[in-house]
């Protein structure tokens, strides 16, 4: 079993490239099913979740090729509309393939999706969107089937701006006759990226990033070529690593235009940050303070995926912070690992109270993707050696996290042990 061996307590200095966004690449890969021909995605990260998505496409009969960070998908010879259970259960984003299959075939079958155990994460909004477009839904023995050979466009109002439901509604609406309008959609940058890829395929989609998305469905889509956006949560991870350990780091491939709340929080804690075309830098020379009160929320609020990363840095600082989580009800599970490193964190309901103080190395285990990254961030700022287990979680969203953090000057390596 692999683990990260980290020797913390020394400032970082270096530069690192921010790879493509997992949360953008996954819906884009699902969208390739809509094309008549081979689509090309550049800057596609090499992650276990991406491998699972490519496995789903291959299992459906698509021709899939990867050359470095470029992935080619040709769905013209695909067969069937059932996603294999073992692949569907590996990640939550597998549910996005249902929207594309429904749009293209009028039918889709799968088991319930997997992913990180972060509490209640129902897909009822996805199902309601499919039903609103005219699909019939059946659930039995842990499986779901959708049947809608004649989807029709209509106005959909999401009760909450769910990212996955917005993406699935966009994908399914591409196969519906007429105009679909999504009210109260998610406004995340990844939604804008999906719109960009769909447009490259000839889809008529507008409004992503605003309070209303419009899709003119029923058009045949051709192959598209697109570059996946940089991963803003990976960028936040590198920023928080420098904040935790001190020093200076430069991030290439992004300029942080979608990281406003994260940069603001780090600056409030005493870090300096700066932006330039296609790069972003951070510096911490003095002590890391607190941020007062902070609350996660849908974009453009502070992202829930960056919350554990910031908390890990603040735990080893000198100030007081209060972080309220509004998205996932089990997001704070990572705090047990931080407390094993000496952190003073008290969780009450949906709020964590952090009193910064020096951390020490420890053996800890990741329980989810961002929690594993948070423990790694904390270990870089802690005094002494740490071992971070549970890297299967981390590898779902980071391409060589240890290599990237080493490029920033961290003393970290991947090892195998009992």
C-alpha positions as CSV (number, residue, x, y, z in Angstrom):
1,X,0.0,0.0,0.0
2,X,1.4,3.4,-1.0
3,X,1.8,6.3,1.4
4,X,3.3,9.8,1.3
5,X,6.4,10.2,3.5
6,X,6.7,13.9,4.4
7,X,9.4,15.7,6.4
8,X,7.7,19.0,7.2
9,X,8.8,22.2,8.9
10,X,10.8,23.9,6.1
11,X,9.7,26.7,3.8
12,X,8.8,25.9,0.2
13,X,10.2,27.6,-2.8
14,X,9.6,26.5,-6.4
15,X,7.2,26.5,-9.3
16,X,4.7,24.0,-10.5
17,X,2.3,23.6,-13.5
18,X,-1.4,23.2,-12.6
19,X,-2.9,20.3,-14.6
20,X,-6.3,20.1,-16.2
21,X,-9.5,20.1,-14.0
22,X,-11.0,16.8,-13.1
23,X,-14.3,18.3,-12.5
24,X,-14.3,19.8,-16.0
25,X,-12.8,16.9,-17.9
26,X,-15.4,14.4,-16.6
27,X,-18.5,16.1,-18.0
28,X,-16.6,16.9,-21.2
29,X,-15.8,13.2,-21.6
30,X,-19.4,12.4,-21.1
31,X,-20.3,14.9,-23.7
32,X,-18.1,13.2,-26.3
33,X,-20.9,10.6,-26.6
34,X,-23.1,13.2,-28.3
35,X,-20.7,13.7,-31.3
36,X,-20.6,12.2,-34.7
37,X,-16.9,11.6,-34.9
38,X,-13.7,11.7,-32.9
39,X,-13.5,14.5,-30.3
40,X,-10.2,15.7,-28.9
41,X,-9.6,17.0,-25.4
42,X,-6.3,18.6,-24.5
43,X,-4.9,19.1,-21.0
44,X,-6.8,16.1,-19.8
45,X,-5.3,15.0,-16.4
46,X,-4.1,11.4,-15.8
47,X,-6.2,10.5,-12.7
48,X,-8.0,7.4,-11.6
49,X,-11.4,9.1,-12.0
50,X,-10.5,10.0,-15.6
51,X,-9.4,6.4,-16.2
52,X,-12.7,5.2,-14.9
53,X,-14.5,7.6,-17.2
54,X,-12.5,6.3,-20.2
55,X,-13.3,2.8,-19.0
56,X,-17.0,3.7,-19.2
57,X,-16.6,5.0,-22.7
58,X,-14.6,1.9,-23.8
59,X,-17.2,-0.3,-22.2
60,X,-19.9,1.4,-24.3
61,X,-17.9,0.6,-27.4
62,X,-16.2,3.9,-28.0
63,X,-12.7,4.1,-29.5
64,X,-10.6,5.8,-26.8
65,X,-6.9,6.9,-27.2
66,X,-4.6,8.9,-25.0
67,X,-1.4,10.6,-26.0
68,X,0.1,12.3,-23.1
69,X,-2.4,14.9,-21.9
70,X,-4.5,14.6,-25.0
71,X,-7.5,12.2,-25.1
72,X,-9.4,11.2,-28.3
73,X,-12.9,9.6,-28.1
74,X,-14.8,8.3,-31.1
75,X,-18.3,7.1,-30.2
76,X,-19.4,6.2,-33.7
77,X,-19.0,2.4,-33.2
78,X,-20.4,2.3,-29.6
79,X,-22.9,-0.2,-28.6
80,X,-25.6,-0.4,-25.9
81,X,-26.6,2.1,-23.3
82,X,-25.8,0.2,-20.0
83,X,-22.9,1.4,-17.9
84,X,-21.0,-1.5,-16.2
85,X,-21.7,-1.7,-12.5
86,X,-18.0,-1.9,-11.5
87,X,-17.2,1.4,-13.4
88,X,-20.4,3.2,-12.3
89,X,-19.6,2.5,-8.7
90,X,-16.1,4.0,-8.8
91,X,-17.0,7.6,-8.9
92,X,-20.0,9.9,-8.5
93,X,-19.4,11.7,-11.8
94,X,-20.3,8.5,-13.6
95,X,-23.9,9.7,-13.4
96,X,-23.1,12.3,-16.1
97,X,-23.0,9.6,-18.7
98,X,-26.7,9.1,-18.2
99,X,-27.6,12.5,-19.6
100,X,-25.5,11.9,-22.8
101,X,-26.9,8.4,-23.3
102,X,-30.4,9.6,-22.8
103,X,-29.9,12.4,-25.3
104,X,-28.3,10.2,-27.9
105,X,-30.1,6.8,-27.5
106,X,-33.2,7.8,-25.6
107,X,-32.3,5.2,-23.0
108,X,-29.8,4.6,-20.2
109,X,-29.3,2.0,-17.5
110,X,-26.9,2.0,-14.6
111,X,-26.5,1.3,-10.9
112,X,-26.2,4.1,-8.4
113,X,-23.0,6.1,-8.6
114,X,-20.0,5.9,-6.3
115,X,-17.5,8.6,-5.1
116,X,-16.3,10.1,-1.8
117,X,-18.4,9.4,1.3
118,X,-19.2,13.0,2.1
119,X,-22.7,12.5,3.5
120,X,-26.0,12.8,1.7
121,X,-25.5,13.4,-2.0
122,X,-28.7,12.4,-3.7
123,X,-29.2,12.5,-7.4
124,X,-32.9,13.3,-7.2
125,X,-32.3,16.7,-9.0
126,X,-30.8,14.8,-11.9
127,X,-33.7,12.4,-12.1
128,X,-36.2,15.3,-11.9
129,X,-34.5,17.1,-14.7
130,X,-34.7,14.0,-16.9
131,X,-38.4,13.5,-16.1
132,X,-39.1,17.1,-16.9
133,X,-37.6,16.6,-20.3
134,X,-40.0,13.6,-20.8
135,X,-38.0,10.6,-19.6
136,X,-39.5,7.8,-17.7
137,X,-37.5,6.6,-14.7
138,X,-37.5,3.2,-13.0
139,X,-35.5,2.1,-10.0
140,X,-35.1,-1.5,-8.9
141,X,-32.5,-3.6,-6.9
142,X,-30.0,-0.7,-6.8
143,X,-30.3,0.1,-10.5
144,X,-31.8,2.9,-12.5
145,X,-33.2,2.9,-16.0
146,X,-34.2,6.0,-18.0
147,X,-36.4,5.8,-21.1
148,X,-37.1,8.9,-23.2
149,X,-37.0,8.4,-27.0
150,X,-38.7,11.7,-27.6
151,X,-37.3,14.3,-25.2
152,X,-38.7,17.7,-25.4
153,X,-37.3,21.1,-24.3
154,X,-38.9,23.0,-21.5
155,X,-38.1,25.4,-18.7
156,X,-36.4,23.7,-15.7
157,X,-36.0,25.4,-12.3
158,X,-33.4,23.8,-10.1
159,X,-34.3,24.3,-6.3
160,X,-30.5,24.5,-5.6
161,X,-27.7,25.3,-8.0
162,X,-26.4,21.7,-8.2
163,X,-23.3,21.3,-10.4
164,X,-24.0,17.8,-11.5
165,X,-27.7,18.3,-12.1
166,X,-26.9,21.4,-14.2
167,X,-24.4,19.4,-16.3
168,X,-26.7,16.5,-16.8
169,X,-29.6,18.8,-17.7
170,X,-27.4,20.5,-20.3
171,X,-26.3,17.1,-21.8
172,X,-29.8,15.7,-21.9
173,X,-31.2,18.9,-23.4
174,X,-28.9,18.6,-26.3
175,X,-31.0,15.6,-27.4
176,X,-34.4,17.2,-26.7
177,X,-36.5,18.8,-29.4
178,X,-36.9,22.5,-28.9
179,X,-35.5,25.0,-26.4
180,X,-34.6,24.1,-22.8
181,X,-34.0,26.9,-20.3
182,X,-32.4,26.0,-16.9
183,X,-33.2,28.5,-14.2
184,X,-31.0,28.8,-11.1
185,X,-28.2,26.6,-12.6
186,X,-24.8,26.2,-11.0
187,X,-22.4,29.0,-12.1
188,X,-19.1,27.2,-11.6
189,X,-16.3,27.7,-14.1
190,X,-16.6,24.1,-15.0
191,X,-20.1,24.7,-16.3
192,X,-18.7,27.4,-18.6
193,X,-16.1,24.9,-19.8
194,X,-18.8,22.4,-20.6
195,X,-20.7,25.1,-22.6
196,X,-17.5,25.8,-24.5
197,X,-16.9,22.2,-25.5
198,X,-20.6,21.7,-26.5
199,X,-20.3,24.8,-28.7
200,X,-17.2,23.4,-30.3
201,X,-19.4,20.5,-31.3
202,X,-22.0,22.7,-32.9
203,X,-24.4,22.9,-30.0
204,X,-26.4,26.1,-29.4
205,X,-25.8,26.7,-25.7
206,X,-25.7,30.1,-24.0
207,X,-25.8,31.6,-20.5
208,X,-23.4,29.4,-18.6
209,X,-22.0,31.3,-15.6
210,X,-25.3,33.3,-15.3
211,X,-28.6,32.6,-13.7
212,X,-30.1,31.1,-16.8
213,X,-28.8,28.6,-19.4
214,X,-30.5,28.1,-22.7
215,X,-30.0,25.1,-25.0
216,X,-31.5,24.7,-28.4
217,X,-31.7,20.9,-28.7
218,X,-32.3,18.4,-31.5
219,X,-29.3,19.3,-33.6
220,X,-26.7,16.7,-34.8
221,X,-23.4,17.5,-33.2
222,X,-20.0,17.0,-34.9
223,X,-16.7,16.1,-33.2
224,X,-15.2,18.9,-31.1
225,X,-11.7,19.9,-30.0
226,X,-11.2,21.7,-26.7
227,X,-8.6,22.4,-24.0
228,X,-9.7,21.5,-20.5
229,X,-9.4,24.4,-18.0
230,X,-6.8,24.4,-15.2
231,X,-7.9,22.8,-12.0
232,X,-8.7,25.5,-9.5
233,X,-8.8,23.1,-6.6
234,X,-5.4,21.7,-7.4
235,X,-4.2,25.3,-7.6
236,X,-5.8,26.0,-4.2
237,X,-3.9,22.9,-2.9
238,X,-0.6,24.3,-3.9
239,X,-1.4,27.8,-2.6
240,X,-2.4,26.3,0.8
241,X,0.8,24.2,0.9
242,X,2.9,27.3,0.7
243,X,0.7,29.1,3.2
244,X,1.1,26.1,5.6
245,X,4.9,25.8,5.3
246,X,5.9,29.3,4.4
247,X,8.1,30.5,1.6
248,X,7.1,31.3,-2.0
249,X,5.6,29.4,-4.9
250,X,4.7,30.1,-8.5
251,X,1.8,28.3,-10.2
252,X,1.9,28.1,-14.0
253,X,-1.0,27.4,-16.3
254,X,-3.5,29.6,-14.3
255,X,-3.8,33.1,-13.2
256,X,-6.4,32.5,-10.5
257,X,-9.3,34.4,-12.0
258,X,-11.7,31.8,-10.5
259,X,-9.9,31.6,-7.1
260,X,-11.0,35.0,-5.7
261,X,-12.4,33.8,-2.4
262,X,-9.4,31.5,-1.8
263,X,-6.9,34.2,-2.5
264,X,-8.8,36.7,-0.3
265,X,-8.8,34.2,2.6
266,X,-5.0,33.6,2.2
267,X,-4.3,37.3,2.1
268,X,-6.5,37.9,5.2
269,X,-4.3,35.3,7.0
270,X,-1.1,37.2,6.0
271,X,0.0,35.8,2.7
272,X,0.9,37.9,-0.4
273,X,-0.5,36.8,-3.7
274,X,-0.1,38.1,-7.3
275,X,-1.3,37.4,-10.8
276,X,0.2,37.7,-14.2
277,X,-0.8,36.2,-17.6
278,X,-1.0,32.4,-17.2
279,X,0.7,32.4,-13.8
280,X,0.0,33.0,-10.1
281,X,2.3,33.4,-7.1
282,X,2.0,33.3,-3.3
283,X,4.5,34.3,-0.6
284,X,4.4,33.9,3.2
285,X,7.2,35.3,5.2
286,X,5.7,36.0,8.6
287,X,3.3,34.0,10.8
288,X,0.1,32.7,9.3
289,X,-2.9,34.3,11.1
290,X,-6.6,33.4,11.1
291,X,-9.4,34.4,8.8
292,X,-12.1,35.2,11.2
293,X,-15.4,33.7,9.8
294,X,-15.7,31.9,6.5
295,X,-18.6,30.1,4.9
296,X,-18.6,27.7,1.9
297,X,-21.2,27.9,-0.8
298,X,-21.9,27.6,-4.5
299,X,-19.7,29.6,-6.9
300,X,-18.7,32.4,-6.6
301,X,-18.6,31.8,-2.8
302,X,-15.7,29.9,-1.1
303,X,-15.5,26.4,-2.7
304,X,-16.3,23.5,-0.4
305,X,-13.5,21.5,-2.1
306,X,-10.9,24.1,-0.9
307,X,-12.2,24.2,2.6
308,X,-10.2,21.3,4.0
309,X,-7.0,22.7,2.4
310,X,-7.4,26.1,3.9
311,X,-8.3,24.6,7.3
312,X,-5.1,22.5,7.2
313,X,-3.0,25.6,6.7
314,X,-4.8,27.6,9.4
315,X,-4.5,24.8,11.9
316,X,-0.7,25.3,12.0
317,X,-0.9,29.0,12.1
318,X,-1.3,31.5,15.0
319,X,-4.8,32.9,14.7
320,X,-8.5,31.9,15.2
321,X,-10.8,30.9,12.4
322,X,-14.4,29.7,12.1
323,X,-15.4,27.8,9.0
324,X,-19.0,26.9,8.2
325,X,-19.7,24.1,5.7
326,X,-23.0,24.4,3.8
327,X,-22.6,21.9,1.0
328,X,-21.6,18.5,2.5
329,X,-22.6,17.3,5.9
330,X,-19.6,15.0,6.4
331,X,-16.9,17.2,5.0
332,X,-15.1,17.7,8.4
333,X,-14.0,14.1,8.8
334,X,-10.5,15.1,7.9
335,X,-10.2,17.1,11.1
336,X,-9.5,13.9,13.0
337,X,-6.2,13.5,11.1
338,X,-5.3,17.1,11.8
339,X,-6.0,16.7,15.5
340,X,-3.6,13.7,15.4
341,X,-1.0,16.2,14.3
342,X,-1.8,18.4,17.3
343,X,-4.4,20.7,15.8
344,X,-6.8,22.5,18.0
345,X,-10.1,22.1,16.1
346,X,-13.6,21.8,17.5
347,X,-16.4,20.8,15.2
348,X,-19.9,21.8,16.2
349,X,-22.5,20.8,13.7
350,X,-21.7,22.4,10.4
351,X,-18.9,24.7,11.8
352,X,-15.3,24.1,12.7
353,X,-13.5,26.3,15.2
354,X,-9.8,26.5,14.6
355,X,-7.2,27.8,17.0
356,X,-3.9,27.8,15.2
357,X,-0.8,26.3,16.9
358,X,2.3,24.4,15.8
359,X,1.7,20.9,14.4
360,X,3.8,17.8,14.7
361,X,4.2,14.9,12.3
362,X,2.0,11.8,12.6
363,X,0.7,8.8,10.8
364,X,-2.7,9.6,9.4
365,X,-5.1,8.2,6.8
366,X,-7.2,10.0,4.1
367,X,-10.9,9.3,4.2
368,X,-11.7,11.2,1.0
369,X,-10.0,13.1,-1.8
370,X,-9.7,16.6,-0.5
371,X,-9.2,15.4,3.1
372,X,-6.2,13.4,1.9
373,X,-4.8,16.5,0.2
374,X,-5.5,18.5,3.4
375,X,-3.5,16.1,5.6
376,X,-0.6,16.4,3.1
377,X,-0.7,20.2,3.2
378,X,-0.7,20.1,7.0
379,X,2.2,17.6,7.1
380,X,4.4,20.0,5.0
381,X,3.9,22.7,7.7
382,X,4.3,20.3,10.7
383,X,7.5,19.7,12.5
384,X,8.9,16.2,11.9
385,X,8.0,13.2,9.7
386,X,4.5,12.2,8.7
387,X,3.0,9.4,6.8
388,X,-0.2,9.9,4.8
389,X,-2.1,6.7,3.9
390,X,-5.1,6.2,1.8
391,X,-3.6,7.5,-1.4
392,X,-6.3,5.8,-3.5
393,X,-8.5,8.8,-2.5
394,X,-5.8,11.4,-3.4
395,X,-5.1,9.8,-6.8
396,X,-8.7,10.3,-7.9
397,X,-8.1,14.1,-8.2
398,X,-4.3,14.8,-8.3
399,X,-1.8,13.8,-11.0
400,X,1.4,13.1,-9.1
401,X,0.7,15.3,-6.1
402,X,4.0,14.3,-4.5
403,X,5.9,15.3,-7.6
404,X,4.2,18.7,-7.8
405,X,4.8,19.5,-4.1
406,X,8.4,18.4,-4.4
407,X,8.7,20.8,-7.3
408,X,7.5,23.5,-4.9
409,X,10.4,22.5,-2.5
410,X,8.5,20.1,-0.3
411,X,10.3,17.1,1.2
412,X,7.8,14.5,0.1
413,X,7.9,11.2,-1.7
414,X,5.7,8.2,-2.4
415,X,6.7,5.0,-0.8
416,X,5.2,1.5,-0.5
417,X,4.8,-0.2,2.9
418,X,2.8,-2.8,4.8
